[in-house]
Amino acid sequence: MTHHFTCRVYYEDTDLAGIVYHANYLKFIERARSEMVREAGISQSALKAEQGIVFAVRRMEMDFIAPARFEDDLRVETCLTGVKGASFDLEQVVWRGDERIYAAQVQVVCLAESGRAVRIPADIRQKLVTFQQ
């Protein structure tokens, strides 16, 4: 199942040329990832408070295909492409209508308070696979 998140480009998201500043795509896809995890039934604040673990981006590969502009309506599609012991991989694609304008391959790792990678708890893993491709 693919998760869908919509957002609009605001003036503050753009640069002097009137296109979305490259770093703002990270905000769009971060919001989409957070909403996907939430819709999977995982409270990241409860996970931290109760089990002392958090999710953090470990690696990301991005492809800027076409620029988004002020007032564009965007859709971020996120799907889980793999789960390992302490990490999971996602593909995130930003669309403007039927046009694919940005894509990212993201690896998220599960960290303990010490900053060391730890296995994703079985119940959390089961919830995440709801969005597996």
N, CA, C and O of each residue as an XYZ file, in Angstrom:
532
protein
N       0.845     -1.183      0.000
C       0.000      0.000      0.000
C       0.890      1.247      0.000
O       1.899      1.298      0.704
N       0.524      2.203     -0.760
C       1.255      3.463     -0.841
C       0.540      4.525     -0.010
O      -0.683      4.656     -0.073
N       1.305      5.271      0.758
C       0.748      6.361      1.547
C       0.760      7.634      0.703
O       1.731      7.899     -0.007
N      -0.305      8.417      0.776
C      -0.417      9.671      0.024
C      -0.520     10.849      1.000
O      -1.285     10.809      1.964
N       0.255     11.880      0.733
C       0.262     13.099      1.540
C       0.231     14.279      0.581
O       1.014     14.322     -0.368
N      -0.651     15.229      0.811
C      -0.736     16.383     -0.080
C      -0.267     17.650      0.632
O      -0.416     17.796      1.845
N       0.293     18.544     -0.142
C       0.716     19.837      0.391
C       0.722     20.852     -0.745
O       0.710     20.495     -1.923
N       0.740     22.099     -0.371
C       0.768     23.202     -1.338
C       2.077     23.953     -1.160
O       2.578     24.077     -0.043
N       2.625     24.449     -2.245
C       3.843     25.248     -2.186
C       3.462     26.672     -1.809
O       2.655     27.315     -2.479
N       4.062     27.150     -0.720
C       3.849     28.518     -0.266
C       5.022     29.395     -0.700
O       6.089     28.897     -1.060
N       4.809     30.676     -0.660
C       5.844     31.626     -1.053
C       7.135     31.377     -0.274
O       8.228     31.456     -0.833
N       7.004     31.077      1.013
C       8.179     30.841      1.861
C       8.994     29.621      1.439
O      10.150     29.480      1.839
N       8.399     28.734      0.630
C       9.097     27.538      0.152
C       9.974     27.810     -1.066
O      10.774     26.964     -1.464
N       9.821     28.997     -1.654
C      10.493     29.273     -2.921
C      11.744     30.130     -2.737
O      11.949     30.766     -1.703
N      12.569     30.118     -3.785
C      13.774     30.948     -3.779
C      13.566     32.172     -4.661
O      12.448     32.432     -5.106
N      14.607     32.908     -4.911
C      14.525     34.137     -5.693
C      14.004     33.890     -7.112
O      13.406     34.775     -7.724
N      14.238     32.681     -7.627
C      13.778     32.341     -8.976
C      12.300     31.934     -9.000
O      11.732     31.724    -10.072
N      11.677     31.824     -7.814
C      10.267     31.453     -7.753
C      10.015     29.954     -7.787
O       8.878     29.517     -7.964
N      11.073     29.164     -7.619
C      10.901     27.713     -7.576
C      11.199     27.223     -6.164
O      11.833     27.920     -5.372
N      10.736     26.020     -5.862
C      10.951     25.478     -4.525
C      12.452     25.299     -4.283
O      13.156     24.658     -5.063
N      12.910     25.878     -3.193
C      14.298     25.740     -2.774
C      14.558     24.264     -2.471
O      13.737     23.609     -1.827
N      15.687     23.743     -2.928
C      15.944     22.300     -2.877
C      15.773     21.687     -1.485
O      15.257     20.575     -1.374
N      16.186     22.373     -0.433
C      16.091     21.812      0.919
C      14.644     21.641      1.376
O      14.373     20.843      2.273
N      13.719     22.373      0.775
C      12.325     22.271      1.203
C      11.661     20.967      0.783
O      10.651     20.575      1.368
N      12.211     20.288     -0.223
C      11.686     18.962     -0.555
C      11.876     18.010      0.626
O      11.068     17.108      0.845
N      12.954     18.223      1.382
C      13.186     17.393      2.568
C      12.068     17.592      3.593
O      11.654     16.639      4.253
N      11.584     18.814      3.725
C      10.461     19.081      4.630
C       9.198     18.376      4.148
O       8.476     17.773      4.941
N       8.936     18.453      2.850
C       7.732     17.817      2.305
C       7.753     16.309      2.553
O       6.762     15.732      3.000
N       8.899     15.674      2.258
C       8.936     14.218      2.413
C       9.022     13.801      3.881
O       8.559     12.718      4.238
N       9.608     14.645      4.740
C       9.627     14.346      6.178
C       8.213     14.354      6.736
O       7.844     13.466      7.504
N       7.426     15.342      6.358
C       6.028     15.391      6.807
C       5.270     14.159      6.329
O       4.477     13.579      7.072
N       5.516     13.769      5.097
C       4.850     12.581      4.547
C       5.260     11.323      5.311
O       4.412     10.487      5.624
N       6.558     11.182      5.615
C       7.024     10.022      6.388
C       6.392     10.000      7.768
O       5.941      8.953      8.232
N       6.359     11.151      8.426
C       5.764     11.228      9.764
C       4.293     10.836      9.735
O       3.824     10.116     10.617
N       3.569     11.302      8.735
C       2.149     10.960      8.611
C       1.955      9.479      8.293
O       1.006      8.865      8.781
N       2.840      8.898      7.481
C       2.744      7.469      7.173
C       2.922      6.652      8.451
O       2.147      5.732      8.712
N       3.936      6.985      9.245
C       4.187      6.269     10.497
C       2.994      6.426     11.440
O       2.566      5.461     12.074
N       2.474      7.617     11.527
C       1.305      7.879     12.379
C       0.094      7.075     11.912
O      -0.610      6.479     12.727
N      -0.151      7.057     10.595
C      -1.295      6.314     10.062
C      -1.114      4.804     10.181
O      -2.088      4.053     10.122
N       0.132      4.359     10.349
C       0.386      2.940     10.596
C       0.065      2.567     12.045
O       0.096      1.392     12.412
N      -0.244      3.582     12.869
C      -0.601      3.330     14.264
C       0.578      3.419     15.214
O       0.544      2.863     16.311
N       1.623      4.119     14.791
C       2.819      4.259     15.617
C       2.921      5.703     16.102
O       2.942      6.638     15.303
N       2.982      5.868     17.414
C       3.206      7.188     18.001
C       4.697      7.299     18.279
O       5.228      6.598     19.141
N       5.372      8.181     17.550
C       6.808      8.309     17.742
C       7.148      8.884     19.122
O       8.169      8.521     19.705
N       6.312      9.766     19.641
C       6.577     10.307     20.985
C       6.390      9.214     22.042
O       7.163      9.158     22.998
N       5.391      8.349     21.895
C       5.192      7.246     22.839
C       6.324      6.233     22.721
O       6.773      5.680     23.726
N       6.779      5.993     21.517
C       7.895      5.069     21.289
C       9.143      5.548     22.032
O       9.865      4.753     22.635
N       9.381      6.842     21.980
C      10.531      7.420     22.689
C      10.332      7.354     24.198
O      11.232      6.947     24.932
N       9.153      7.755     24.656
C       8.893      7.806     26.096
C       8.857      6.412     26.729
O       9.378      6.217     27.827
N       8.250      5.455     26.047
C       8.040      4.130     26.634
C       9.171      3.144     26.379
O       9.456      2.290     27.218
N       9.827      3.265     25.199
C      10.861      2.286     24.863
C      12.237      2.914     24.660
O      13.227      2.205     24.480
N      12.294      4.243     24.689
C      13.576      4.919     24.553
C      14.201      4.798     23.172
O      15.422      4.861     23.028
N      13.358      4.624     22.156
C      13.886      4.519     20.797
C      13.239      5.553     19.879
O      12.101      5.974     20.085
N      13.990      5.942     18.873
C      13.526      6.931     17.898
C      13.922      6.476     16.504
O      14.779      5.606     16.345
N      13.290      7.072     15.492
C      13.659      6.846     14.099
C      14.480      8.040     13.621
O      14.171      9.185     13.951
N      15.515      7.771     12.851
C      16.342      8.832     12.284
C      16.734      8.447     10.852
O      16.961      7.275     10.553
N      16.808      9.440      9.987
C      17.255      9.190      8.616
C      18.746      8.891      8.649
O      19.531      9.650      9.217
N      19.125      7.781      8.036
C      20.534      7.392      7.971
C      21.142      7.715      6.615
O      22.287      8.157      6.518
N      20.360      7.488      5.577
C      20.876      7.686      4.226
C      19.736      8.150      3.325
O      18.578      7.778      3.513
N      20.097      8.975      2.339
C      19.093      9.445      1.392
C      19.754      9.714      0.044
O      20.838     10.291     -0.034
N      19.076      9.282     -1.006
C      19.499      9.588     -2.367
C      18.338     10.305     -3.036
O      17.206      9.822     -3.013
N      18.622     11.469     -3.637
C      17.552     12.300     -4.185
C      17.760     12.574     -5.661
O      18.888     12.631     -6.151
N      16.651     12.742     -6.356
C      16.676     13.099     -7.773
C      15.685     14.239     -7.986
O      14.476     14.063     -7.839
N      16.217     15.415     -8.334
C      15.384     16.581     -8.620
C      15.068     16.542    -10.113
O      15.942     16.803    -10.940
N      13.837     16.220    -10.458
C      13.466     15.964    -11.849
C      12.935     17.216    -12.535
O      13.329     17.522    -13.660
N      12.047     17.937    -11.868
C      11.465     19.165    -12.417
C      11.130     20.086    -11.251
O      10.820     19.604    -10.162
N      11.185     21.396    -11.454
C      10.937     22.314    -10.332
C       9.452     22.456     -9.993
O       8.590     22.475    -10.872
N       9.188     22.555     -8.697
C       7.858     22.939     -8.230
C       7.878     24.448     -8.032
O       8.926     25.038     -7.771
N       6.704     25.065     -8.160
C       6.611     26.521     -8.090
C       5.522     26.951     -7.107
O       4.681     26.156     -6.689
N       5.569     28.225     -6.757
C       4.591     28.835     -5.858
C       3.172     28.439     -6.259
O       2.801     28.506     -7.431
N       2.386     28.024     -5.264
C       0.983     27.619     -5.367
C       0.745     26.268     -6.042
O      -0.408     25.886     -6.242
N       1.800     25.537     -6.396
C       1.599     24.179     -6.917
C       1.005     23.303     -5.819
O       1.374     23.420     -4.650
N       0.088     22.429     -6.206
C      -0.419     21.393     -5.308
C       0.406     20.148     -5.563
O       0.511     19.678     -6.696
N       0.996     19.615     -4.489
C       1.881     18.470     -4.611
C       1.313     17.271     -3.861
O       0.555     17.414     -2.902
N       1.698     16.091     -4.324
C       1.328     14.837     -3.655
C       2.616     14.054     -3.426
O       3.389     13.827     -4.357
N       2.838     13.645     -2.182
C       3.994     12.821     -1.860
C       3.503     11.401     -1.649
O       2.654     11.145     -0.795
N       4.046     10.478     -2.437
C       3.722      9.065     -2.284
C       4.894      8.385     -1.603
O       6.045      8.524     -2.017
N       4.576      7.645     -0.547
C       5.605      6.960      0.229
C       5.258      5.491      0.320
O       4.130      5.128      0.655
N       6.236      4.644      0.021
C       6.011      3.209      0.226
C       7.271      2.577      0.811
O       8.394      2.987      0.517
N       7.050      1.589      1.628
C       8.116      0.831      2.256
C       8.650     -0.145      1.228
O       7.882     -0.896      0.627
N       9.959     -0.145      1.019
C      10.550     -1.051      0.033
C      11.340     -2.174      0.681
O      11.732     -3.124      0.003
N      11.577     -2.081      1.975
C      12.298     -3.145      2.667
C      12.438     -2.858      4.142
O      12.461     -1.705      4.574
N      12.532     -3.945      4.918
C      12.748     -3.829      6.363
C      13.880     -4.772      6.735
O      13.879     -5.945      6.359
N      14.842     -4.246      7.476
C      15.953     -5.051      7.990
C      15.848     -5.058      9.507
O      14.861     -4.573     10.059
N      16.826     -5.586     10.170
C      16.791     -5.680     11.632
C      16.561     -4.356     12.331
O      15.645     -4.225     13.144
N      17.401     -3.362     12.011
C      17.323     -2.082     12.703
C      16.934     -0.929     11.794
O      16.955      0.225     12.222
N      16.581     -1.218     10.552
C      16.268     -0.126      9.623
C      15.168     -0.525      8.652
O      14.828     -1.700      8.508
N      14.623      0.490      7.990
C      13.679      0.248      6.916
C      13.951      1.240      5.802
O      14.446      2.343      6.031
N      13.612      0.818      4.576
C      13.850      1.619      3.383
C      12.532      2.073      2.786
O      11.543      1.340      2.775
N      12.544      3.307      2.289
C      11.351      3.903      1.696
C      11.672      4.479      0.326
O      12.798      4.899      0.057
N      10.670      4.490     -0.525
C      10.735      5.272     -1.752
C       9.701      6.375     -1.596
O       8.542      6.114     -1.273
N      10.133      7.619     -1.832
C       9.226      8.755     -1.734
C       9.284      9.534     -3.038
O      10.359      9.915     -3.502
N       8.116      9.764     -3.620
C       8.028     10.464     -4.898
C       7.071     11.641     -4.741
O       5.975     11.502     -4.198
N       7.509     12.802     -5.228
C       6.667     13.995     -5.214
C       6.102     14.179     -6.615
O       6.834     14.166     -7.604
N       4.784     14.349     -6.678
C       4.064     14.514     -7.943
C       3.390     15.879     -7.967
O       2.926     16.375     -6.940
N       3.342     16.471     -9.136
C       2.504     17.643     -9.407
C       1.543     17.149    -10.476
O       1.911     17.032    -11.645
N       0.318     16.861    -10.074
C      -0.619     16.236    -11.001
C      -0.078     14.884    -11.418
O       0.194     14.034    -10.570
N       0.082     14.676    -12.721
C       0.614     13.418    -13.240
C       2.110     13.476    -13.503
O       2.689     12.529    -14.036
N       2.740     14.594    -13.126
C       4.163     14.773    -13.402
C       5.010     14.449    -12.167
O       4.837     15.037    -11.099
N       5.910     13.517    -12.340
C       6.857     13.139    -11.283
C       7.958     14.202    -11.255
O       8.666     14.386    -12.245
N       8.104     14.909    -10.115
C       9.065     16.011    -10.098
C      10.244     15.798     -9.145
O      11.240     16.516     -9.235
N      10.149     14.827     -8.237
C      11.215     14.592     -7.264
C      11.080     13.165     -6.768
O       9.971     12.657     -6.604
N      12.212     12.521     -6.530
C      12.180     11.164     -5.984
C      13.325     11.003     -4.993
O      14.406     11.562     -5.181
N      13.077     10.232     -3.934
C      14.101      9.971     -2.935
C      14.023      8.524     -2.475
O      12.942      7.962     -2.296
N      15.187      7.944     -2.291
C      15.324      6.642     -1.643
C      15.853      6.955     -0.248
O      16.897      7.591     -0.106
N      15.135      6.509      0.779
C      15.452      6.899      2.152
C      15.633      5.658      3.016
O      14.828      4.728      2.964
N      16.698      5.656      3.809
C      16.878      4.600      4.802
C      16.715      5.227      6.182
O      17.383      6.207      6.512
N      15.824      4.656      6.981
C      15.541      5.131      8.332
C      16.024      4.062      9.304
O      15.762      2.873      9.121
N      16.732      4.501     10.340
C      17.261      3.565     11.324
C      16.579      3.792     12.670
O      16.173      4.906     12.997
N      16.465      2.722     13.436
C      15.898      2.768     14.780
C      17.066      2.924     15.755
O      17.982      2.102     15.768
N      17.032      3.981     16.570
C      18.130      4.290     17.482
C      17.698      4.254     18.941
O      16.584      4.646     19.287
N      18.607      3.774     19.791
C      18.414      3.853     21.238
C      18.860      5.237     21.694
O      19.445      5.993     20.919
N      18.584      5.566     22.952
C      18.986      6.868     23.488
C      20.495      7.085     23.399
O      20.957      8.223     23.327
N      21.260      5.994     23.404
C      22.717      6.079     23.306
C      23.176      6.489     21.906
O      24.335      6.850     21.706
N      22.251      6.430     20.938
C      22.605      6.744     19.555
C      23.000      5.513     18.756
O      23.330      5.626     17.575
N      22.973      4.362     19.366
C      23.310      3.117     18.677
C      22.059      2.525     18.027
O      20.949      2.646     18.546
N      22.266      1.892     16.895
C      21.160      1.233     16.198
C      20.675      0.037     17.013
O      21.470     -0.716     17.576
N      19.338     -0.122     17.061
C      18.719     -1.259     17.756
C      17.658     -1.860     16.850
O      17.122     -1.192     15.965
N      17.362     -3.139     17.090
C      16.336     -3.823     16.298
C      14.988     -3.106     16.426
O      14.626     -2.610     17.492
N      14.274     -3.069     15.330
C      12.918     -2.524     15.343
C      12.038     -3.539     16.078
O      12.028     -4.714     15.714
N      11.301     -3.105     17.106
C      10.426     -4.043     17.825
C       9.438     -4.719     16.864
O       8.970     -4.109     15.903
N       9.136     -5.976     17.142
C       8.283     -6.780     16.259
C       6.920     -6.131     16.013
O       6.421     -6.162     14.888
N       6.308     -5.541     17.050
C       4.991     -4.935     16.872
C       5.066     -3.708     15.963
O       4.148     -3.450     15.185
N       6.159     -2.955     16.065
C       6.348     -1.777     15.216
C       6.612     -2.218     13.776
O       6.071     -1.641     12.833
N       7.440     -3.235     13.617
C       7.727     -3.792     12.285
C       6.433     -4.232     11.600
O       6.236     -3.972     10.413
N       5.559     -4.893     12.342
C       4.287     -5.378     11.782
C       3.412     -4.217     11.308
O       2.738     -4.324     10.283
N       3.423     -3.124     12.043
C       2.631     -1.951     11.645
C       3.228     -1.290     10.408
O       2.489     -0.841      9.532
N       4.554     -1.225     10.326
C       5.205     -0.588      9.180
C       4.927     -1.314      7.875
O       4.752     -0.682      6.833
N       4.886     -2.647      7.928
C       4.712     -3.408      6.680
C       3.358     -3.184      6.017
O       3.128     -3.635      4.895
N       2.462     -2.486      6.714
C       1.187     -2.088      6.102
C       1.443     -1.300      4.817
O       0.658     -1.367      3.870
N       2.553     -0.554      4.795
C       2.862      0.300      3.651
C       3.961     -0.297      2.762
O       4.609      0.422      2.001
N       4.166     -1.626      2.865
C       5.193     -2.260      2.029
C       4.706     -2.427      0.613
O       3.547     -2.758      0.360
N       5.610     -2.191     -0.295
C       5.328     -2.253     -1.736
C       5.115     -3.678     -2.179
O       4.866     -3.927     -3.359
